[in-house]
Amino acid sequence: MTIARATTAITLLLVLSQSCRAVIILDYSHDLATDNFFGSTATAKAAVDAAAADINALISTTLSPIASNQVVGTSGSTSLTLNWNWSYTNPSSGASEAFTPLIGANEVRIFVGMQELAGNTLGQGGPGGVSVGFSGGGYESEWVDAVADAESKSNATFGRGGGPTISNISGGLTLNATTANISLDHGSALGNLWFDIDTDNDTVTDSAAELADFWHFDHTSAVEPGKNDLYSVALHEILHALGIGTSESWEEERNGTEWLGTEAIAENGGSGIDLVDSGGGHIASNTISPRLSDDMIMQEALMSPLLITGTRKELTLMDIAFARDIGWDVVAVPEPSAFLFVGLVAAAYFSRKGLQGKQVAKKPQCVLPGSGY
């Protein structure tokens, strides 16, 4: 089956809404560490770029800029200073990298690279991490108000005014004998994703020929038998970087394997029971939904945990519903008036590799949870 990919999806979505905001900026600055893979493999870079463009065409959320890492709350002569420290995982080395938080309006920066991944893992992705330092002083009688002022200013800036809450840090801050509670939100701003560059698991980076045999790079052509579709993996991991399966907002809508969000429940016919996989970070396997291209053909949700070798996964209405439930504004996508629902059961996955959601990073003290597993 021939699949017309990026052009079809983008055209469809832009017809639906001309107010879509492009929020994803892909950063390949660490690519040189893996022999300039994306710089020298144009079709691979085009596939990842197309995945980001398709998601950009969907999201209409307005995100406020981040111009500083510091917020000061005051009340009279009393002040509290919050110093936010941002980090992401280097997509080529796996090391934690500090980041100066200069983020433009409507921008989420995602660092892209290649790494040696063990087992059946095709790719990994997730949001960046943060830590917060506190300093202040003054009068006890003004402390609670100063903390409240700092909290309000911080959430207005670092919560970004829209989209999911990636992480939250809360607790009590004490000045002498007075304790004030604080709750700080961290919205979507940074992310990281990488793809496997050691496909035979021999701990040696594959040659260009080996990678070309394993990966299907061209997102504009049907996936070749025996190959793993880079475009599908890029879509999946970018959505993890945007908080699907990896955020505080996701956890607030999940109770074990039951999903509580109204959009996905409605898309699933009124039930959220067993709509989340047992690992907690994906849509459950065998969740079938209309995809946004190819005349709404039925497909397993993109954000389920596995990809069959030789196939491509598209964005589906169920994936969009989950994105809405965690806080992303998404352009209106018309529900098809009728579908032929067939008994499609993905009984066997022959893929050597599976999609994993988030990445484990060594976190400094006080880094907020949510940057992945």
C-alpha positions, -999 to +999 in steps of 0.1 A: +000+000+000+014+034-009+010+060+018+012+097+010+025+111+042+034+146+052+019+166+024-015+150+028-017+155+066-004+190+066-027+201+038-057+186+056-050+203+088-041+237+074-074+237+055-092+232+088-074+261+106-051+289+095-044+298+131-022+268+140+009+277+159+042+261+152+056+254+187+083+228+180+118+238+172+142+209+165+178+214+176+204+192+159+233+210+176+246+177+192+245+158+159+283+162+153+290+139+182+275+110+162+293+117+129+269+143+118+242+117+111+213+140+104+236+165+086+247+138+062+215+118+059+190+143+044+161+119+042+164+110+079+164+146+089+135+153+065+114+126+082+120+140+117+113+175+104+081+163+088+069+147+121+075+180+139+057+199+111+027+176+113+024+181+150+029+219+147+000+220+123-022+205+149-014+225+180-030+259+185-019+266+221-004+300+228+028+297+250+043+327+267+080+334+264+106+327+291+132+355+292+148+348+325+154+320+350+147+342+380+115+354+397+113+377+428+082+379+450+078+408+474+056+420+501+067+452+518+103+448+528+102+410+525+113+391+493+116+356+480+138+348+450+132+317+429+161+306+406+150+280+380+177+257+366+168+240+333+184+209+319+179+184+291+195+151+282+222+153+255+206+132+227+240+120+215+258+112+248+231+108+274+247+134+297+227+161+314+231+195+299+223+228+315+202+252+295+198+290+298+160+295+297+156+319+268+125+304+252+105+324+226+068+327+226+051+296+212+084+277+212+093+243+226+129+234+218+136+197+213+172+184+210+175+155+185+203+129+182+213+093+179+224+069+206+232+033+211+200+018+226+199-017+241+173-044+236+143-036+214+142+001+218+138+022+186+138+056+202+134+075+234+120+110+241+107+131+269+106+167+284+136+184+299+141+188+337+142+216+361+153+224+396+145+254+417+166+273+443+151+295+469+165+325+488+149+354+507+143+372+539+125+399+557+097+400+582+076+371+592+044+391+590+050+396+552+064+362+544+032+345+534+024+373+509+059+374+495+058+336+489+024+339+473+036+367+450+066+346+439+044+316+432+020+337+411+048+353+391+066+320+386+035+301+375+026+329+351+060+327+335+072+291+337+037+276+335+037+293+300+001+303+301-011+271+283-004+235+275+002+207+300+019+210+333+051+190+328+061+190+365+051+206+398+071+212+429+054+221+461+061+223+498+066+247+527+092+276+529+100+287+564+112+321+576+120+319+613+088+304+628+065+312+598+059+286+570+042+295+537+031+268+512+042+271+476+032+252+445+052+258+413+043+246+378+067+239+349+051+240+315+063+226+282+096+243+271+124+218+265+126+182+253+150+156+240+147+126+217+170+102+201+170+071+178+189+039+179+223+039+162+233+004+174+206-017+158+223-051+163+231-044+200+269-051+197+278-018+215+293-005+183+278+024+163+264+010+131+277+019+097+257+040+073+248+009+053+237-010+084+215+019+095+200+021+060+191-016+062+174-012+095+157+022+093+132+034+066+142+071+063+119+084+035+087+096+050+072+102+015+073+065+005+058+033+018+078+016+045+099-012+030+095-047+044+119-055+072+126-019+080+115+004+109+099+037+100+118+067+114+089+091+108+066+070+130+091+068+158+098+106+155+060+114+158+058+091+189+088+105+207+080+142+200+046+136+216+063+122+246+085+153+247+053+173+247+040+155+278+020+125+266+029+098+290+055+121+306+039+149+325+021+159+357-010+166+336-009+131+322-007+116+357-036+137+369-058+121+343-046+086+349-057+061+376-037+030+370-048+018+335-080+039+336-080+072+318-101+100+333-098+126+306-131+134+289-119+138+254-103+103+251-132+088+270-156+102+244-134+091+216-134+056+231-171+054+232-177+065+268-152+045+288-116+051+300-112+017+315-080+000+304-073+028+279-037+032+294-011+005+291+002-013+322+034+007+322+014+039+326+030+059+299+013+049+267-022+044+252-031+008+256-021-016+228-049-025+203-067+008+208-080+014+173-088+049+160-093+067+127-061+084+115-060+119+102-048+110+067-057+084+041-095+091+045-095+082+082-084+046+079-086+027+112-052+022+129-038+014+163-031+047+182+003+062+175+010+065+212+006+028+219+039+012+229+049-009+199+055-004+162+053-033+137+084-036+114+075-027+079+046-004+088+039+033+094+018+048+122-001+080+116-016+105+141-051+093+151-081+109+166-074+091+198-039+106+200-054+140+195-080+134+223-052+125+247-033+156+238-064+177+245-069+160+278-035+169+291-039+206+281-029+211+245-053+231+223-057+213+191-073+225+159-108+211+151-106+178+134-139+166+119-152+133+132-160+110+103-198+104+099-194+067+096-168+040+098-165+004+090-152-010+122-135-042+116-121-066+141-086-054+139-064-071+166-027-067+166-021-101+179+016-104+171+043-078+169+072-090+148+092-059+153+126-065+168+123-030+184+096-014+205+088+022+212+096+034+247+083+065+262+106+085+283+142+086+291+161+081+324+184+109+332+205+114+363+187+142+380+203+168+404+186+174+437+152+190+435+147+183+398+110+179+393+096+145+383+082+139+348+113+139+327+110+103+321+119+067+325 
